[in-house]
Every structure is written in structure tokens, then in C-alpha cells.
């Protein structure tokens, strides 16, 4: 499985213009995390994002935090395990 393989249907749509502008100044790891979330059709936990991107958990958490601050990723409590969060992109 490649780092960007989402094991699901690819949306094939590029990020909206607003998200692309917000991503411009982000780190490469944050851009990778965004891409994985954007191409996945369901919310992912921090662990799932980390596994799919091959980034360390610390780097993944930092990237997710930056994306949340930019307003292009949201976080919800995981319904299966309230100790975890699930992340997904905000529709543009």
C-alpha cells in the first residue's frame, strides 16, 4: 500500500480554491495529511492518518492541529472510542 493509498474510492476532485490558498504556507507534512483526509470518504483517527502517511504520531498531531487552526479540517469525538478523535476535511 502506498502512503497515499486511501483504500477507498478516490474523489478525484482537487481541493477548493480557498483550501488551496490556506494550504500554500503549510508544511509538506500538513499538505500530505490534508490530501489523505481529502481523498478518504470517511473520517480518520490520528492513528489511521499516521499509518496512511507514514508520519510519526507527533508530526501527524502537529499537522492536524495546524489544519484545524486554518479551518480546513474538523475534529469530532470517535463514536467507537471516546478517547480518540476523528478528523475530516471541511467542505469548501
N, C-alpha and C positions, 0 to 999 in steps of 0.2 A: 504494500500500500504506500503510495507516495504521500509526502507531508500535506499536500492539499487535497488528497482524496477524501471526499466527504461521505462516501458510501451511501449516497442518495442521489436523487436527480439533481442535476446542475441547473440552476435557474438561468444561467447564461446571460443574465442581464448585468450590465456594469453598474457600479454604484451611481446613485443620482448625483447631479452636478454639485449640489450642496454638500453631500458627504465627501465627494472627491476634493472639494476645496478644504474641508476640515481635515482630511487625511494628509494633505500636502506636507504639513510640517511635522507629522508624526514619525516616530522611529520605524525602521523596517519591520521590527517585530510587531508593532501595533498594526501596521498595514497587513501583515500576514494574518494576524488574529482576526482582523476585520474581514478579510477575504474568506477565511474559513467559516466564520459566522454568517456572512452574507450568502455563501453558496450552500449552506445547510438549511434544510426546510423545517428545522425544529430547534428549540433552544438547546444549548450545550452547557454542561458543567465546566468548571475550571479545569478539572482533570481531563475531560474529553477534549477541550481546546488544546491543552498542553500535549496530549498524546497525538493529536492530529497535526500539530505544528512542529512537534519535536523540540519545543522550547521548554526551558526549565519552568517549574511551577512559579517561582518568584518572578521571572520575566513575563510569564503569562498573566499573573495577577497585576503586575505593573501596567502592562499593555491594556488590559481590560479596564483598569482604573482610568487611564488616560482617555480611552474611548468613551467611557461613561461621562467623564468631565467634558468631552467635546460634544456630548449629546447625541451620539450616533449609535450607542449600544445601551441597552437597558438590562437591569438585573432584577430577577424575581427569585423568591424562595423556591427551592426544588420541592415539588409535591411529594416525591418519594422519600426524601431525606431533608427535613427542615434545617439541618446543619449545613447544607450546601446551597449554593446559588446556581441559577441557570441564566445564561446570557443569550441575547439575540439582538440583531440589528433593528434600528428604528426605521420604519418605512419612510422613504423620502417623499 
